[in-house]
Amino acid sequence: MSKISERWKYAAIKEGYCLICGTFGKLSQDHVPPKCAVPPGEIEQRLITEFKDMNIRGVKALHGSVFKTICTKCNNNLGAHDIEIKRVTNEIDTKIKSYLKYPHSIYNTISIKVDATSYLQGMTGHVLSASPNTLCQTPRDDVPFYKQLCDFVLGKNPKITETHNFSYWFYPNKMNITGALFSLLNTTNSSAKRISAGACIYFYPVAILITESNRTFNEIAPFSRKLSPSDTEMELDLSTQHFNFSAFPFFSLRDTVLAMTDACITVSHAPIARKY
């Protein structure tokens, strides 16, 4: 007999402390990825440690994973940034399809114009909301890594790149991953800056990894780019040689150790056909 994902424990809540602005009150549903940027359809939500267990049934939802961890005001603010996320996602998808029509092209990259401030504020806001709602039961501790990201989303931290890196790359998978809390250790780096807190949002066609500033991870270094709020263009390397490093759980982890709490990492994907 199959069992249902532990994800259900983190879906039922009415009020609490908003994970972005910190105010206490009624919480609203946030779709991650934003539903305007992904094709409509039913999906299953599971914790990342459950992904390969076919006996675990995911929690059903539409348009991506659903989190009830932010207030209505913050949710509405993210909605304004979703317009740019949708435009960027659709334009990249169009360019990828065009690229695939000409497989013998000498160029492996595509570029697109972007309002990077709006795009990053929106993506970061969705990352912050993609947390278990148990974190809404008490005021969120002002851990610098997350407090600085919250202030950035709220428009109060224009110097976010002094403390954080936003790495991005082509993500050719249909599985959506949101990681609100984890740590990464670069095993090949002997300096003090080999450890970093992390957060991420992966959905086709872009993966974004947020780490502390001046951190480097060998697996993604050859094809990832850094995005700053002041940038006006994004560039994606579509080379197939990088595909094995782009997906589960955050990249190959060949030279990296990952520490995580499974409740903070959610996977959503198309429903799996099962035999009962």
C-alpha positions, 0 to 999 in steps of 0.5 A: 500500500502506498503512503502520502508524502510528508509534504501534506504536513506543511500545507494546512495553516491559516495565519502566522508570521510572514516569511518575507516581511515578518508581520503576523496575520492571515497567510496567502497561497504562493505558487512556486514556480509562479503559475503564470510562468509554467504550463497549466496542469496537475502536479505532485508535490513531494519532499526531495528525499521521497522523490525516488520512492514510487510507493509515496504519493505526492500531494496534488496541486495545480501550477506548481507547488503551493506554499502558505507562508507569506502575507497577502501584501508580500504575495501581491508584490511578488505578483508584480515581479511575476510579469517579468519572470513570465516574459523572461521564461517565455522568451528563453523558451522561444529562443531555445526552440529556435536553437534546436531547429539549427543543431549545427549552429557554431554558437551554444549560447542564447541571450535575452534582455532582462530587468534583473532587479525585478526578476531577482526580487521575484525569484528570491521572494518565491524561494523565501516562501517555499518553506515549511509553514512550521517556520511561520509559527514563531518570528523568523530569526534574523539570520543574516543570509535570509534577513538580507534576502528579505530586505532585498525583496522588500526593496530595502537592500540595494547592496545585495551583491556584497553579501550574496551570489546569484548563479544561474544556468540552463535547466533542461528538466521538467521537475521543479525544485525549490530549496529554501534552506541548505548548506554547501561545502566545497571539498576542493577548497581549503579556504574559509569561504568553502562553506555557504548557506544556500537557497534555490529555485529550479524550473525550466528553463532556468536554475537559480542558486543563491549562495554567500558572496565569493563562493565557487562550486566546481561542478557549475563553474564551467557553465553558470553565470552570475546575475546582478540586479544591475544587469540588463542581459542574461546568457544561457549555455545550452551545451548538452555536455553540462546536462548531467550537472544541472539537475538533482539535487542541486548539481552533481555533488562530485566535489560538494557536500550538501547538508539539508532538512528535507522539509525545506526542499520540495519537488513538483512534477507531473503525476506518476502512473502507479499500479495499485 
